[in-house]
Amino acid sequence: MTMSVYLYLPELHLVGLLHIYYRYMMHGNSNIKFIVAKQAKEIYKYKTTKRKLYRTNAAILFNKTCRHKQLTPTYINISINGKNQQCYRTLKIAKQYRISQEIKYHHIKKLKLNEQLYKLHLECTDKWSSTWPIILQNIDQKLTQEMESYYDNLNKKLDKLQNKQHCMRKTKTNQQQNQFYPRTVNLTKIKFNHEEMSLLNKGLQHNIEKPLEKY
């Protein structure tokens, strides 16, 4: 039984053509029709749009992982002048908000890509009819291989961010420990006991709760 087989070839390569032709001839398919890129504009658009959709899903997962693990992606560049705890807390909230906005943006992008992909799928189904499932299967196989490599790179990027920020936090903690200085410096000849020094270390704005006669 002879059947027509449509093959989509983005780039014409003589060795590849002969190899494909030989494989299909071995299976008894003598009527082979090749489709070059100029004849398959909708197929190329479909593949490109689906690749964008997969990468958008990967970007959403990447940013959610960063938000969950409290990692700062490289696209975030927020700095503050203050170095106290309140400034660090504000910086942390700002970074988390920036990641949330990025996730929101990618969800909107995903919705638009799904709409485009649906329209392209209908166009390709109408144009290629029975051969479209074969072409679709070929596209899915290639994109699956691409995305496996893409996710591996994202995992490496997450590991790199995690190690880098862990080292930065450790260094910052050591710096904060080295920045401590004595709250009270006694420049007089009067000797204070531990309880009196503890009271003086609390500062001038400390409110004494105990009765004055105990001091």
Secondary structure, DSSP 4 states (H G I P E B T S, - for coil): ---EEEEEESS--HHHHHHHHHHHHHTT--EEEEEEGGG-HHHHHHHHHHHHHHHHHHHHHHHHHHHHHT---TT-----S--SHHHHHHHHHHHHHHHHHHHHHHHHHHHHHHHHHHHHHHHHHHHHGGGHHHHHHHHHHHHHHHHHHHHHHHHHHHHHHHHHHHHHHHHHHHHHHHT---S----SS----HHHHHHHHT-TTPPP-S-GGG-
